[in-house]
Structure formats: C-alpha cells, structure tokens
Amino acid sequence: MLRFFRKIRQRFFINRKFGQYVLYATGEIVLIVIGIMIALQLDNYNEERKRTAELFANLRELKSELESNISKAHGILVFYNNRDSLIRQHLCNTISREDITSAGDLGRQWALITSSFIAPFDRVALDKVNSDLEDLPEELESFKNALRFFDAKYEEIEKDYEGYGEISKGEEKYRAEKLSWYREMWRWDRPFDQDTYSKVLDYLFDDPHYQNQLYTYWNFLNMALVDDILTLRQESIFWVEYISNYLNQSKNTSYQLPEEWRFDLSGLLGTYQVSERVGDEGKDIRDMGKYVLFEDNGRLLSYTRFDPAQRKNFQSDQKVEWVVLNSKTVISPSGWFMHLVQRDSSPAALEYAGCNNRNLYFHKVSD
C-alpha cells in the first residue's frame, strides 16, 4: 500500500503536475488524520469497556461485601439483644439473687458489661470504589452519597466500639482498685467460697457504681450502637438491591434474607393497638394509634407512624422494617428490642419492657 502511494507521488513529480500533487498530498493528510481519529476512538472505546468491566467487578465485590456486613450486623444485634434483656432485668428490678443462684448464671452476670461483641465491618471493596468516586458514570450519581454515608457510618460504629471499650475498661479498673476480693474471681483452681459468692451478688445488686455503669452501658447500647447497626443494615440492604438492579440492568431485584434468618411471621402479622401502661394498674396513659405489620419478601414491615415535627401519629407511604431476630424477638424501627408474649386475652402482643415500671404494649387487635 505504501509503495502504491509512493508511485503516485513520483508520477506527479515526473510530470510536473504540482497542483494535482498538492491536492493529492492534502487528501493523504486527511486520510492519515481520519485514521488517527479512528484509532483514538477505538482506543477510547477499549478503555471505556475496560473501565466498565472494572466498575462492574468492583460493584459485584462491593455487593458481596455489603451482604457479608448485613450478616455481621445480624449477629451483633442477636448478641446485644441478650445483653439488653439481662440489663433491663437489673434496672427494672425483675431479677433476684435467688434467680441468678438457681440458674447458675453468676459468671455471665459478672461479665455483663466487661465483655462486648466487636465485629469490624469489611470495607476493602468500599475503599476501592471510593478511590474512583469521581469517575463513576452519571447514572450512579446518587450512589456517590451512599458511598460517603457508608464511609461515615463505619467510622461512627468504630467510635461506638471504642465507647464500649472505655466503659468495659473503666469497670475492670474500678473492680481491680476498689474491690479487695476481686482477685478471688480469678482463682480457677477452686470454686468460690460462700463469702466471695455473696460479695459478688452484693456488688451486682447493691453497689451504686455498678448500677450507674449498667445504665450507662444500656443507654449507650440503645442510643448509639443498636441505632447505628440498624441504620447500616437498612442502607446495606437497599444498596445491595440497587447494585443488583444496576448490574442486571433491571428494576425488579429484591434482597432475599438468608435462609437461617427466615422465620414464620404469621404470628406477628396483623394490626396492633399500642399503649403505654404504668405498674400493674393496666391503665392506658397515652393512645399511640394503630400499627399494621405486614410481610414483604420475608421481611416484617410497617408504615411510618410518628411525625416528630407535629408530635403525632400519621399514616405514610414510607415503609420501615422491624428486624426479626428469632421467632420471639423483633427490633422496632426505633431500636427497641421487643418480645412476642401472651398478654391478657390477646393471642399475641409485642412487649417492650421499659424501666420505672413503664412498659410499651403492642396488642394485636386483628390478623
């Protein structure tokens, strides 16, 4: 091909047809420019395909990472549900020394606020996607805020863990410095003598420092960690669905709960009348309206009911999830651990056992 063009140029020179040569040279330059443009377009196309393939791979990795973190969140909530129940027994005076003794539960009670379940969330894929944040395509513009949210939420949960660590270390330090018999707790070569056993029970039930620490731990649990974990779990599920739809170029993908988290929700579904009660009087002190709990893809949902601005209940189209931990325990959108109980003549009622003898009851009025 090059030889062909060279012969043409030589013929123009020999015949001294300079005007035609200039025209030919111009055409040759145009062809070269067109060839370069085509090559650049092909290179850009290949680069775009490479970036798209890399983006899809990173999103698939992020989706798997979020699913893993959803599983971790579930395990954390199960653990702290147990802690919540034990602490409330003390704060609400519904447990006695005899209960602990008969259940052989002294060890777990003693370690109630000195041990925590800390499971760091994975964020390798998140950091990888975040590193190319500005290169995300326009259709993923809303996803950028989500990535920033996860980045901030993971840091917030890390601070929650640090807060728990400070409470636990502070309690350990107090015991080591203030309790002369504390070293007896570490004598594994023999069982506790009756005197040490009694001192442990006295500390758990009568020591004002420990009662204050229990409340601090419980308040931190409900106001910080559980709320952050629930928010992270909810957002993770939403963005797992979002990523799945983007990768599949469809809009009908719903996240399916793992098999081990699926429970028979029939006993929980229905309409609930909600009220607060004081002591044993059984008197409604504030009507909180009705909640309708329904199932969607194995998840327990209701509609938003409370408007903080107007301080009243209302029905909206926004769905909120009630996390189901087991067949008897759920977590409300407000972060309350609630339990399915038989109450009065109701076949089922969700009960939140508060303190100061105040309980919150969700009485089922219809299925």
Secondary structure as the mmCIF struct_conf table of DSSP 4:
data_model
#
loop_
_struct_conf.conf_type_id
_struct_conf.id
_struct_conf.beg_label_comp_id
_struct_conf.beg_label_asym_id
_struct_conf.beg_label_seq_id
_struct_conf.end_label_comp_id
_struct_conf.end_label_asym_id
_struct_conf.end_label_seq_id
HELX_RH_AL_P HELX_RH_AL_P1 LEU A 2 ILE A 14
TURN_TY1_P TURN_TY1_P1 ASN A 15 ARG A 16
HELX_RH_AL_P HELX_RH_AL_P2 PHE A 18 LEU A 91
TURN_TY1_P TURN_TY1_P2 CYS A 92 ASN A 93
HELX_RH_AL_P HELX_RH_AL_P3 ARG A 97 ALA A 103
TURN_TY1_P TURN_TY1_P3 GLY A 104 GLY A 104
HELX_RH_AL_P HELX_RH_AL_P4 LEU A 106 TRP A 110
TURN_TY1_P TURN_TY1_P4 ALA A 111 THR A 114
HELX_LH_PP_P HELX_LH_PP_P1 PRO A 120 ASP A 122
HELX_RH_AL_P HELX_RH_AL_P5 VAL A 124 SER A 131
TURN_TY1_P TURN_TY1_P5 ASP A 132 ASP A 132
HELX_RH_3T_P HELX_RH_3T_P1 LEU A 133 ASP A 135
BEND BEND1 LEU A 136 LEU A 136
HELX_RH_3T_P HELX_RH_3T_P2 GLU A 138 LEU A 140
HELX_RH_AL_P HELX_RH_AL_P6 GLU A 141 LYS A 178
TURN_TY1_P TURN_TY1_P6 SER A 180 TRP A 181
HELX_RH_3T_P HELX_RH_3T_P3 TYR A 182 TRP A 186
TURN_TY1_P TURN_TY1_P7 TRP A 188 ASP A 189
BEND BEND2 ARG A 190 ARG A 190
HELX_LH_PP_P HELX_LH_PP_P2 PRO A 191 ASP A 193
HELX_RH_AL_P HELX_RH_AL_P7 GLN A 194 ASP A 206
HELX_RH_AL_P HELX_RH_AL_P8 PRO A 208 PHE A 220
HELX_RH_PI_P HELX_RH_PI_P1 LEU A 221 LEU A 225
HELX_RH_AL_P HELX_RH_AL_P9 VAL A 226 ASN A 248
TURN_TY1_P TURN_TY1_P8 GLN A 249 GLN A 249
BEND BEND3 LYS A 251 LYS A 251
HELX_LH_PP_P HELX_LH_PP_P3 TYR A 255 PRO A 258
HELX_RH_3T_P HELX_RH_3T_P4 GLU A 259 TRP A 261
TURN_TY1_P TURN_TY1_P9 SER A 266 LEU A 268
STRN STRN1 GLY A 270 VAL A 278
TURN_TY1_P TURN_TY1_P10 GLY A 279 GLU A 281
STRN STRN2 ASP A 284 ASP A 296
TURN_TY1_P TURN_TY1_P11 ASN A 297 GLY A 298
STRN STRN3 ARG A 299 TYR A 303
STRN STRN4 PHE A 306 ASP A 307
TURN_TY1_P TURN_TY1_P12 PRO A 308 ARG A 311
STRN STRN5 LYS A 312 ASN A 313
BEND BEND4 ASP A 317 ASP A 317
STRN STRN6 LYS A 319 ASN A 326
TURN_TY1_P TURN_TY1_P13 SER A 327 LYS A 328
STRN STRN7 THR A 329 ILE A 331
TURN_TY1_P TURN_TY1_P14 PRO A 333 SER A 334
BEND BEND5 GLY A 335 GLY A 335
STRN STRN8 PHE A 337 ARG A 343
TURN_TY1_P TURN_TY1_P15 ASP A 344 SER A 345
STRN STRN9 SER A 346 ALA A 353
BEND BEND6 CYS A 355 CYS A 355
TURN_TY1_P TURN_TY1_P16 ASN A 356 ASN A 357
STRN STRN10 ARG A 358 SER A 366
#
